[in-house]
């Protein structure tokens, strides 16, 4: 684990259908010694079950928690924050899926509508301008409603294996930026 990450516990929150071994979340899980949320049903997700699994992962942590979410996992974090407030130190939200879009698969409907409130912790959204699961204006809307800093990856698809994002080392720079934001916002994190 990079030494500047040692003050935090990391939780990997995959999206719909989980992240395969080649996915950057799987690589980061190994690199960071992160815990992956153990959802019971990846293919027919239910919001209550996903929130419970995330809460169990957070409860098992011994340090301040940063959630690294992808796709539907980002919606999960938004719902979790609305219910559990400041249990998280921060969140990296990558390629958030627009669960409110008219073409959203029926399996994602339990996650709509998204909470319309700022996240009560520092967060970064990393979005792609050609994500098939979220139009740019919808990604902007999610980042704005969550009060998250927004970064764009040009023509990066859904920032997953299909778009060529396996190890995704550039993403670790966004994680470092998030950690800097957490330390700036939280005096006790700054001294860790």
C-alpha positions as a printed Julia matrix, in Angstrom:
192×3 Matrix{Float64}:
   0.0     0.0     0.0
   1.35    3.47   -0.81
   2.47    5.08    2.49
   0.25    8.16    2.07
  -2.8     5.84    2.16
  -1.93    4.1     5.43
  -4.18    6.26    7.66
  -7.36    4.95    6.01
  -9.31    1.76    5.51
 -10.55    1.38    1.94
 -13.8    -0.26    0.91
 -14.43   -1.29   -2.68
 -18.09   -0.85   -3.65
 -18.55   -2.38   -7.12
 -21.53   -1.76   -9.31
 -24.13   -3.97  -10.9
 -22.78   -7.49  -11.66
 -19.66   -6.88   -9.51
 -16.2    -6.05  -10.85
 -14.32   -8.91  -12.53
 -10.71   -9.81  -11.65
  -9.37   -7.67  -14.53
 -11.22   -4.55  -13.34
  -9.26   -1.71  -11.75
 -11.32   -2.11   -8.55
 -10.04   -5.68   -8.2
  -6.44   -4.57   -8.74
  -6.86   -1.73   -6.24
  -8.38   -4.12   -3.71
  -5.08   -6.02   -3.71
  -2.88   -2.91   -3.83
  -4.68   -1.13   -0.98
  -5.54   -4.17    1.11
  -9.14   -3.01    0.71
 -12.27   -4.82    1.73
 -14.8    -5.5    -1.03
 -18.45   -5.09   -0.09
 -20.02   -8.55    0.04
 -23.36   -8.0    -1.63
 -25.6   -11.06   -1.62
 -27.13  -10.36   -5.03
 -25.0    -8.71   -7.71
 -27.32   -9.35  -10.67
 -30.7    -8.32   -9.21
 -29.57   -5.68   -6.71
 -31.84   -4.51   -3.92
 -31.01   -1.18   -2.31
 -31.67   -2.35    1.25
 -29.34   -5.34    0.85
 -26.57   -3.26   -0.71
 -26.83   -0.64    2.04
 -26.68   -3.33    4.71
 -23.59   -4.92    3.13
 -21.86   -1.54    2.88
 -22.74   -0.78    6.49
 -21.27   -4.11    7.6
 -18.04   -3.32    5.75
 -17.86    0.14    7.35
 -18.51   -1.32   10.81
 -15.61   -3.76   10.36
 -13.11   -0.96    9.65
 -10.66    0.2    12.3
  -9.56    3.45   10.61
 -11.43    6.26    8.85
 -13.12    4.79    5.77
 -12.82    5.83    2.15
 -15.24    4.1    -0.22
 -14.08    3.56   -3.78
 -17.28    3.12   -5.78
 -17.98    2.38   -9.43
 -21.2     2.74  -11.42
 -24.2     1.58   -9.37
 -21.9     1.58   -6.36
 -21.9     5.4    -6.55
 -25.69    5.47   -6.17
 -25.3     3.12   -3.22
 -22.89    5.54   -1.54
 -25.3     8.46   -2.08
 -28.14    6.52   -0.46
 -25.84    5.37    2.35
 -24.75    8.94    3.08
 -28.39   10.08    3.24
 -29.07    7.46    5.91
 -25.82    7.26    7.85
 -24.31   10.73    7.54
 -20.68   10.99    8.44
 -19.7     7.35    8.94
 -17.41    7.76    5.92
 -14.29    9.91    5.68
 -14.67   10.29    1.93
 -15.68    8.68   -1.37
 -14.16    8.31   -4.81
 -17.13    7.94   -7.18
 -16.13    6.65  -10.6
 -18.46    6.54  -13.62
 -21.68    6.96  -11.61
 -24.55    5.19  -13.33
 -27.58    7.35  -14.02
 -30.27    5.21  -12.39
 -32.89    7.87  -13.15
 -32.51    7.76  -16.94
 -35.45    6.54  -18.98
 -33.38    3.69  -20.45
 -32.08    2.41  -17.1
 -32.46   -1.36  -16.79
 -35.28   -2.52  -14.53
 -32.7    -4.02  -12.15
 -31.47   -0.51  -11.29
 -34.9     0.96  -10.5
 -34.67    0.2    -6.74
 -31.84    2.79   -6.59
 -33.93    5.63   -8.07
 -34.51    8.37   -7.3
 -31.15    9.43   -5.99
 -31.06   11.45   -2.78
 -30.99   15.15   -3.58
 -28.53   16.16   -0.88
 -24.86   16.98   -0.54
 -22.63   14.2     0.7
 -21.49   15.04    4.26
 -17.85   14.15    3.51
 -15.29   15.03    0.82
 -15.9    13.28   -2.49
 -14.64   13.25   -6.06
 -16.59   12.18   -9.13
 -14.59   10.91  -12.09
 -16.77   10.74  -15.2
 -16.35   10.08  -18.89
 -17.78   12.26  -21.64
 -18.95    9.18  -23.56
 -20.17    6.94  -20.74
 -23.05    4.84  -22.15
 -24.69    4.75  -18.71
 -24.64    8.48  -17.93
 -24.82   11.43  -20.29
 -22.39   14.26  -19.44
 -25.17   16.57  -18.22
 -26.42   13.85  -15.88
 -22.91   13.26  -14.52
 -22.63   17.0   -13.87
 -26.0    16.93  -12.1
 -24.93   14.07   -9.84
 -21.62   15.75   -8.94
 -23.43   19.03   -8.3
 -26.12   17.51   -6.07
 -23.46   15.6    -4.11
 -21.16   18.69   -3.84
 -18.38   16.58   -5.32
 -15.44   17.83   -7.31
 -15.84   16.59  -10.88
 -13.06   15.35  -13.15
 -13.53   14.32  -16.76
 -11.8    11.51  -18.59
 -12.2    12.11  -22.32
 -13.67    9.22  -24.3
 -13.15    6.75  -21.46
 -16.44    4.88  -21.79
 -17.67    3.44  -18.49
 -14.14    3.45  -17.01
 -14.12   -0.33  -16.8
 -12.43   -3.32  -18.41
 -14.33   -2.85  -21.68
 -12.91    0.67  -22.01
  -9.35   -0.45  -21.23
  -9.21    0.43  -17.52
  -7.56   -2.5   -15.79
  -4.89   -1.26  -13.35
  -5.86    2.4   -13.95
  -2.87    3.94  -12.2
  -4.06    7.46  -13.14
  -7.02    6.85  -10.87
  -4.71    6.59   -7.87
  -3.87   10.26   -8.41
  -7.56   11.08   -7.91
  -7.51    9.01   -4.74
  -4.51   11.03   -3.52
  -6.42   14.25   -4.24
  -9.37   12.96   -2.26
  -7.09   12.12    0.68
  -5.69   15.67    0.54
  -9.26   17.03    0.62
 -10.1    14.84    3.61
  -7.02   16.0     5.49
  -7.84   19.63    4.71
 -11.43   19.18    5.93
 -10.67   17.04    8.98
  -7.96   18.18   11.42
  -7.54   14.7    12.99
  -6.99   13.18    9.53
  -4.32   15.79    8.81
  -2.24   14.58   11.76
  -2.5    10.9    10.77
